[in-house]
Amino acid sequence: MVVVYASGGGNTRETAECAAEGVLEADAEVDIYNAYLLDASILLEADAVLVGEPTHGDGEHHGDFIPFDRSMAAHLVPGRRLAGVPAAGFVGCDRAYRKFGGAIELIENRLVECGARIMQPGLKIELRHTAQSRLFTREWGRDFVRRARGELPPVEYRPAMTREQVDAVMGITPEERARRETRGLAR
Ligand SMILES: Cc1cc2nc3c(=O)[nH]c(=O)nc-3n(C[C@H](O)[C@H](O)[C@H](O)COP(=O)(O)O)c2cc1C
């Protein structure tokens, strides 16, 4: 397995690392790479790929990820060179922004253009990881391997995670969310 990520503040790097731990728990081998200045041909070495970045701009790519995305477009889209390769995406997000975790669609669309097969819902991690979201991410990585191996059915999922689903990932109860909103805390 190959995991490629970009990260500004470290949160999305943590997502990549937690997902990789889950991959190891499923007895698969995994290499993790920072996307910055990485050639997308690295994905050709993998039986399955996970790709992630923080959402930036207004639902857009993180700057460090843009050269990697361009490299995918240039080298992997022609000839659909990831044909049939199991894949999934993960992003950082923050509900204070209009396009909540919008980069997930950009990543998934690019993977599909390369011929990859999205095996499970893209993961959105909001701001900083919690104990709950670390656990969830490990399971997400483990389940991804099982789906790639055909031990679990693929979950083709649209649209990407809602705010409520992300609260469940982060371990924020509806009561806690309501408290935060009453106090005027968007986060
Ligand atoms: C300049 C900037 C723009 C952002 N834009 C968005 C956005 O459009 N949508 C969103 O959901 N989150 C947005 N975020 C939130 C980040 O995706 C989130 O904080 C993420 O956890 C950062 O991950 P990192 O620690 O790996 O850099 C933005 C953050 C920054 C700093």
PDBQT file of the ligand as one rigid body, heavy atoms in Angstrom, charges set to zero:
ROOT
HETATM    1  C1  LIG A 201      -6.062  28.963   4.641  1.00  0.00    +0.000 C 
HETATM    2  C2  LIG A 201      -6.973  27.840   5.042  1.00  0.00    +0.000 A 
HETATM    3  C3  LIG A 201      -8.046  27.533   4.235  1.00  0.00    +0.000 A 
HETATM    4  C4  LIG A 201      -8.933  26.499   4.579  1.00  0.00    +0.000 A 
HETATM    5  N1  LIG A 201     -10.014  26.238   3.777  1.00  0.00    +0.000 NA
HETATM    6  C5  LIG A 201     -10.886  25.264   4.129  1.00  0.00    +0.000 A 
HETATM    7  C6  LIG A 201     -12.051  25.000   3.325  1.00  0.00    +0.000 A 
HETATM    8  O1  LIG A 201     -12.325  25.626   2.302  1.00  0.00    +0.000 OA
HETATM    9  N2  LIG A 201     -12.892  24.014   3.734  1.00  0.00    +0.000 N 
HETATM   10  C7  LIG A 201     -12.665  23.278   4.869  1.00  0.00    +0.000 A 
HETATM   11  O2  LIG A 201     -13.469  22.403   5.182  1.00  0.00    +0.000 OA
HETATM   12  N3  LIG A 201     -11.555  23.508   5.654  1.00  0.00    +0.000 NA
HETATM   13  C8  LIG A 201     -10.670  24.471   5.311  1.00  0.00    +0.000 A 
HETATM   14  N4  LIG A 201      -9.556  24.706   6.092  1.00  0.00    +0.000 N 
HETATM   15  C9  LIG A 201      -9.343  23.899   7.326  1.00  0.00    +0.000 C 
HETATM   16  C10 LIG A 201      -8.241  22.841   7.212  1.00  0.00    +0.000 C 
HETATM   17  O3  LIG A 201      -8.527  21.899   6.189  1.00  0.00    +0.000 OA
HETATM   18  C11 LIG A 201      -8.125  22.123   8.569  1.00  0.00    +0.000 C 
HETATM   19  O4  LIG A 201      -7.759  23.054   9.548  1.00  0.00    +0.000 OA
HETATM   20  C12 LIG A 201      -7.138  20.952   8.555  1.00  0.00    +0.000 C 
HETATM   21  O5  LIG A 201      -7.293  20.213   9.754  1.00  0.00    +0.000 OA
HETATM   22  C13 LIG A 201      -5.682  21.401   8.480  1.00  0.00    +0.000 C 
HETATM   23  O6  LIG A 201      -4.863  20.238   8.371  1.00  0.00    +0.000 OA
HETATM   24  P1  LIG A 201      -3.287  20.256   8.578  1.00  0.00    +0.000 P 
HETATM   25  O7  LIG A 201      -3.027  20.392  10.081  1.00  0.00    +0.000 OA
HETATM   26  O8  LIG A 201      -2.814  18.937   8.062  1.00  0.00    +0.000 OA
HETATM   27  O9  LIG A 201      -2.724  21.407   7.816  1.00  0.00    +0.000 OA
HETATM   28  C14 LIG A 201      -8.688  25.733   5.758  1.00  0.00    +0.000 A 
HETATM   29  C15 LIG A 201      -7.579  26.055   6.560  1.00  0.00    +0.000 A 
HETATM   30  C16 LIG A 201      -6.732  27.090   6.217  1.00  0.00    +0.000 A 
HETATM   31  C17 LIG A 201      -5.553  27.373   7.114  1.00  0.00    +0.000 C 
ENDROOT
TORSDOF 0
